[in-house]
Amino acid sequence: MKVDFSQPQRQSSIGVLIMFFDTIQEYGRALWPLIVIGIFKFDDANRLYIFLSIPIIFITIGIIAYLKYRNFTFFIDNENSEFVVTEGVFNKTRTTIQLHKIQQVNIKQSLLQRIIGVHALDVDTAGTNDKEVSIKAVSHELALNLKSVLLDNIRKVSENETVASESFDVQNAISEQPFISISFLSLLKVGITSNYIRSLGLLLAFFVTTYDYIIRFSNHGIINEDQFINYFDKGFVMRFVGILIVLLLAAILIINIFRTIVKFFNYQITKQSGSLLLSFGLFATKSTIIKPEKVQIISVTQNYFQKKFDILELKIKQATSGEKEARKQAIEIPGCNKNEHIAILKLLFGEMPGKGFMLKPNFRKLGFAVFLTIVLPLVLFYLVALNGAPNLLEYHYGVAVYVVFMGIIQYFSFRNNRLFINDRFIIKQSGAWDISNEIIEPHRIQAITTSQLFWHKSLNIGSITLHTAGGNVGFQLGNFEKIRNYANLWLYEMETSDSNWM
């Protein structure tokens, strides 16, 4: 069924429920401190007021949700080649996006949207600070139609291409046999072998928050702080620490596996008309299209265990409005084997990227990293210990472990830091454990920054940063003469190339 998008469209009427729950979530995040205080201060004196306020709050949220639904419209202005969205509660705002600036159109579905039977559609823009548009409740058929129409109007890659060749038939792509299917076993391997630092950060945040609550309760007399501390002083501290480390490692493993399976469940990659359609997700499903001409940077990451399992992870960065957005909007393809990874790169680049000439960093890069991560923290540690906290000196074994661990990390990070260059590709290799290779084509570069500190001039070392619409790639303290020569070559290619960067 064809829809006339030249006329303003509203979301599905059932979408009022989505607006309702989104509004609850929005205000809940903003007001959670007051809610927590209200729970702890809950007594007979204010119980009546709380019970009376609950229906008033829900009625107010319901009115706001209805106004959000009622005032939200979208249409395509064919005359000006713009996608126009109007939204607001009391004050309406109008967002206008030029069709040729639309970089990506993604169809998503959260668990609640799946239950209700609607889909969300996100429109991402490239190279500008324009607001991203999100339509939160439309039927699957309407979402597919709108996605197809918007993608038909994306700027053509070359003057010889027509709109018909630029079009991507989403419905046919979904019905086709997947080009690559990431199995459950591959996702399990990815969960076991990746994202340790992210999961550790979540756990540390949890423990810090828990400790903060304990201290607050002790200040209110709920917990006796002296008894609490003395209990641990007299207990088997070392045994407790050992058990805690084991539990921490187990928790990290479980979190990694759960997060990976939930996020990337049933990962399907379908190939059609030289593009890739990706769909995945257990509770919240997402489908997105990757066109080779839109790709800015591809990052291929693999660690020792993943190499043994024959899996690796791909991240595809397309044109965005900044470095932060590039990291957030990077498209991940987890659990590819070697053959699948080669097939994807050949489809996106036309050939398998080769590494070519290798540029190494100067050993001073290692020395500076050691100073920042080992020498400086040790100096601060002993200054604090010798000036008011002598008990810290008892943890010298921990200091030794830290020095050895960070030393190993910095050594391997320096050894793996390389810049590979050939006629068609630039590959930045980095990482200590997870070895990442970021691949760029020279004609995708928008700007080049070279820098050299004055005390590095006699050593002939310096740095270079390649700026693309999908983020920046930098290489520090390499041979500056060669860096400048390659920078001049790439600038010449940028000026003479007739290829579009997006």
HELIX and SHEET records of a PDB file:
HELIX    1   1 GLY A   15  PHE A   40  1                                  26    
HELIX    2   2 ASP A   44  ASN A   71  1                                  28    
HELIX    3   3 LEU A   99  LYS A  101  5                                   3    
HELIX    4   4 LEU A  111  ILE A  116  1                                   6    
HELIX    5   5 HIS A  140  ASP A  152  1                                  13    
HELIX    6   6 VAL A  163  GLU A  166  1                                   4    
HELIX    7   7 VAL A  170  SER A  175  1                                   6    
HELIX    8   8 PHE A  184  THR A  193  1                                  10    
HELIX    9   9 TYR A  196  ASN A  219  1                                  24    
HELIX   10  10 GLU A  225  LYS A  234  1                                  10    
HELIX   11  11 VAL A  237  PHE A  264  1                                  28    
HELIX   12  12 PRO A  292  LYS A  294  5                                   3    
HELIX   13  13 TYR A  304  PHE A  309  1                                   6    
HELIX   14  14 GLU A  323  GLN A  329  1                                   7    
HELIX   15  15 LYS A  338  PHE A  349  1                                  12    
HELIX   16  16 ARG A  364  VAL A  370  1                                   7    
HELIX   17  17 PHE A  371  VAL A  375  3                                   5    
HELIX   18  18 LEU A  376  LEU A  386  1                                  11    
HELIX   19  19 PRO A  390  TYR A  395  5                                   6    
HELIX   20  20 HIS A  396  ASN A  416  1                                  21    
HELIX   21  21 PRO A  442  ARG A  444  5                                   3    
HELIX   22  22 PHE A  454  HIS A  456  5                                   3    
HELIX   23  23 PHE A  480  THR A  496  1                                  17    
SHEET    1   A 3 THR A  73  ASP A  77  0                                        
SHEET    2   A 3 GLU A  82  GLY A  88 -1                                        
SHEET    3   A 3 LYS A  92  GLN A  98 -1                                        
SHEET    1   B 7 VAL A 133  VAL A 138  0                                        
SHEET    2   B 7 HIS A 119  THR A 125 -1                                        
SHEET    3   B 7 ILE A 102  GLN A 109 -1                                        
SHEET    4   B 7 THR A 285  ILE A 290 -1                                        
SHEET    5   B 7 SER A 275  PHE A 280 -1                                        
SHEET    6   B 7 TYR A 267  GLN A 272 -1                                        
SHEET    7   B 7 ILE A 180  ILE A 182 -1                                        
SHEET    1   C 7 ILE A 331  CYS A 336  0                                        
SHEET    2   C 7 LEU A 312  GLN A 318 -1                                        
SHEET    3   C 7 VAL A 295  GLN A 302 -1                                        
SHEET    4   C 7 ILE A 435  ILE A 440 -1                                        
SHEET    5   C 7 ILE A 426  SER A 430 -1                                        
SHEET    6   C 7 ARG A 418  ILE A 421 -1                                        
SHEET    7   C 7 PHE A 357  LEU A 359 -1                                        
SHEET    1   D 3 ALA A 447  SER A 451  0                                        
SHEET    2   D 3 ILE A 461  THR A 468 -1                                        
SHEET    3   D 3 GLY A 471  ASN A 479 -1                                        
END                                                                             
